[in-house]
Each structure stands twice: as structure tokens, then as C-alpha cells.
């Protein structure tokens, strides 16, 4: 399973990287591939999106490509996703899904059709807005001692290494011994983050940039003040 651009890091596989991965997969015909393209249109710095079934058609018959309207069209609550893959796989997926959730809401389906078939001119505008937020947050967090940030290439998250804060003491005298301690400390400062352990990577935290520039600026200032107060 590959999510590119990814949650939580925002890293994106290039077409050349996907071709190299496809070469390996072709040597192992028992391996199937699921490509999660949910952040397809939220890419930064002029990077061109690529997906594995596109760059290597030989893998079509064992690739499942999934997507949805939640991220591109800000329709998270509508709960509509879709996928494309080999007919036999889709047929059996439908059997399982029909017995577990029956079907997606007809209203949500109609709304998703309008989103996908309607004007798309706002999509690159939204991606540019997220890129500007990314740049602003990275700029502000560079001034936060003990925090180091990966520069995301897409999606709408900042994945920050908080290892430089561990072992330090808060103004209340508590020692930050883990990333969870760091996240709790930031929560006390008014900023909610998700610990990297939820994604199998420590000591990191994920910060969403799906908020206004003013809110993000305030959040970064709170983080800076909080980590600057550590001893």
C-alpha cells in the first residue's frame, strides 16, 4: 500500500521512483499493489503527480487505485471514496462492502458526482493556498528550538521531529520523556498535534495546516513560546 503524497509526511513518489518500484514488483507476481491517491491534486512546487498504474501499465491487473472527494473538494463528512482495479477484484470488494455498509448515502453520491464533473479551476488555487500555508508554518517553526521539520511535497500536514525537546523540563518541573509528553505539553499551550507513534515513526508529531493563515500563525507562535520555555 502506498499513499503519495502521503499522510503524515507529505512526501511524494516521483514517476521515476514508481518505475523503479514497478520493476521490483514485476519480479514478484504474487504481490498486489494498492495506490492511495487521495491527495492527488494537493501537490506543491510544480511537482507532477504520478501513480503506479499510470507509469507501468503492466501492473494494471494487480493494482487497486483508490481515491475520494474528501481532500480535493473539502468533502470529508460526505464519506465518498471510489476505486479502480481488475474487474474480479472490484466484484468481490462489492460483495464484502454491500454486506458491511450497504451503500453510501445517495445524497453524498450525487454531491460527489457534481464535485468531480463540475468546474475544476479552484483545485490548483486551493493547492497553492496550502503551499503558502506550508511555507509560512515551516518559516515560523524554524525558530522553535528543538523542532525540525520535513518539507512536505503535498497533502496538508507538517511532520515535525520533536526529539530536540525530549529530556527537557517544563516550567512546571515535569520532564518531557517521550513524544506523547511533548504533545501533551503543546496541548496545554493550546495546540493539538498527533504523535508520530500513530504512524510508526518517533519522536515526531503531525500538525495539520488545513486552517486559516491566522490560526496557523497563532499555533506556531504558541509552539515557539512553549518550547522556548523548556529548560
Rosetta blueprint (number, residue, H / E / L):
1 X L
2 X E
3 X E
4 X L
5 X L
6 X L
7 X L
8 X L
9 X L
10 X L
11 X L
12 X L
13 X L
14 X L
15 X H
16 X H
17 X H
18 X H
19 X H
20 X H
21 X H
22 X H
23 X H
24 X H
25 X H
26 X H
27 X L
28 X L
29 X L
30 X L
31 X L
32 X L
33 X E
34 X E
35 X E
36 X E
37 X L
38 X L
39 X L
40 X L
41 X L
42 X L
43 X E
44 X L
45 X L
46 X L
47 X L
48 X L
49 X L
50 X L
51 X L
52 X H
53 X H
54 X H
55 X H
56 X L
57 X H
58 X H
59 X H
60 X H
61 X H
62 X H
63 X E
64 X E
65 X E
66 X E
67 X E
68 X E
69 X L
70 X L
71 X L
72 X L
73 X L
74 X L
75 X L
76 X H
77 X H
78 X H
79 X L
80 X L
81 X E
82 X E
83 X E
84 X E
85 X L
86 X L
87 X H
88 X H
89 X H
90 X H
91 X H
92 X H
93 X H
94 X H
95 X H
96 X H
97 X H
98 X H
99 X H
100 X H
101 X L
102 X L
103 X L
104 X L
105 X L
106 X H
107 X H
108 X H
109 X H
110 X H
111 X H
112 X H
113 X H
114 X H
115 X H
116 X H
117 X H
118 X L
119 X L
120 X L
121 X H
122 X H
123 X H
124 X H
125 X H
126 X H
127 X H
128 X H
129 X H
130 X H
131 X H
132 X H
133 X H
134 X H
135 X H
136 X H
137 X H
138 X H
139 X H
140 X H
141 X H
142 X L
143 X L
144 X L
145 X L
146 X L
147 X L
148 X E
149 X E
150 X L
151 X L
152 X L
153 X L
154 X E
155 X L
156 X L
157 X E
158 X E
159 X E
160 X E
161 X E
162 X L
163 X H
164 X H
165 X H
166 X L
167 X L
168 X L
169 X E
170 X L
171 X L
172 X L
173 X L
174 X L
175 X E
176 X L
177 X L
178 X L
179 X H
180 X H
181 X H
182 X H
183 X H
184 X H
185 X H
186 X H
187 X H
188 X H
189 X L
190 X L
191 X L
192 X L
193 X L
194 X E
195 X E
196 X H
197 X H
198 X H
199 X H
200 X L
201 X L
202 X L
203 X L
204 X E
205 X E
206 X E
207 X E
208 X E
209 X L
210 X L
211 X L
212 X L
213 X H
214 X H
215 X H
216 X H
217 X H
218 X H
219 X H
220 X H
221 X H
222 X H
223 X H
224 X H
225 X H
226 X H
227 X H
228 X H
229 X L
230 X L
231 X L
